[in-house]
Amino acid sequence: MTTHHYEYDFPVPLAGSLEDAFKALTDADALRIWFAEHVSVDLAVGGDFRFWGRHTYGTPSADQASQKLVRIEPPNALAFSWRLLGQDSEVTLSLREEDGATRI
């Protein structure tokens, strides 16, 4: 069996502070506004970081949402597991201030 490792880095400028951006990534009510139709968040390593719904690629229903938080470093980073299209993956979101702007 071949294991593939893909890494993507797409810096995106965000409005607001690191703390504001981190809250938007970790607060269930905020996530429901901009990220997914349904969200379940437990901000502890090993806790739920589940998201699903009609607009969530590869995870349209609650029984398909098995994402777990694997790392949390407020306000700079969080990582979660995501079984997507039958493949295990890990997504890391890093926040940083650069040139006077917050970037993810």
C-alpha positions in Angstrom: 0.0 0.0 0.0 1.3 3.4 -1.0 1.1 6.2 1.5 0.9 9.8 0.2 1.7 12.9 2.0 0.4 16.1 0.6 1.1 19.5 2.2 -0.6 22.7 1.0 0.3 26.2 2.2 -2.1 29.0 1.2 -1.5 32.2 3.3 -4.7 34.2 3.4 -5.0 37.7 5.1 -7.8 38.0 7.6 -9.5 41.0 9.2 -9.1 41.3 12.9 -6.7 40.1 15.5 -5.2 36.7 16.1 -7.7 36.3 19.0 -10.7 37.2 16.8 -9.5 34.8 14.0 -8.9 32.0 16.5 -12.4 32.4 18.0 -13.9 32.3 14.5 -12.1 28.9 14.0 -13.1 27.4 17.4 -16.5 28.8 18.5 -19.4 26.6 17.3 -21.8 29.5 16.8 -19.2 31.4 14.7 -18.4 28.2 12.7 -22.0 27.7 11.9 -22.2 31.2 10.3 -19.2 30.9 8.0 -18.0 27.3 7.8 -20.6 24.5 8.1 -24.3 23.9 8.5 -23.7 21.8 11.6 -20.9 21.8 14.1 -19.9 20.1 17.3 -16.8 21.4 19.1 -15.0 20.3 22.3 -11.8 22.3 22.6 -9.7 19.6 24.2 -7.2 17.3 22.4 -9.2 14.3 21.4 -12.4 16.2 21.6 -14.9 16.6 18.8 -14.2 19.1 16.1 -17.1 17.8 13.9 -18.7 19.6 11.0 -21.1 18.4 8.4 -24.0 19.4 6.3 -25.3 19.9 2.8 -22.4 22.2 1.8 -19.6 20.2 3.5 -17.5 18.4 0.9 -17.3 14.7 1.7 -19.2 15.0 5.0 -22.9 15.7 4.3 -24.3 13.8 7.3 -23.6 13.6 11.1 -22.7 9.9 10.9 -19.9 10.8 8.4 -18.5 13.5 10.7 -15.7 12.0 12.8 -13.3 14.8 13.0 -11.3 15.1 16.3 -9.1 17.9 17.6 -5.4 16.7 17.6 -3.7 19.9 18.6 -4.7 23.3 20.0 -2.4 26.2 20.7 -4.5 29.4 21.2 -4.4 31.8 19.5 -1.9 30.4 17.0 -2.9 27.0 15.8 -5.3 24.1 15.7 -5.2 20.8 14.0 -7.9 18.2 13.5 -8.3 14.8 11.9 -10.7 14.4 9.0 -11.6 11.2 7.3 -12.4 12.6 3.8 -13.6 10.4 1.0 -12.3 7.3 2.7 -8.9 8.6 3.5 -7.5 9.7 6.9 -6.1 13.2 6.9 -5.0 15.9 9.3 -5.7 19.6 8.7 -3.5 22.2 10.5 -4.6 25.8 10.6 -1.9 28.2 11.7 -2.4 31.9 12.5 0.3 34.5 12.5 0.8 38.2 12.4 2.8 39.3 9.4 3.3 42.8 8.0 0.7 44.2 10.4 -2.0 41.7 9.2 -3.4 38.5 10.6 -2.9 35.5 8.2 -4.1 32.0 8.3 
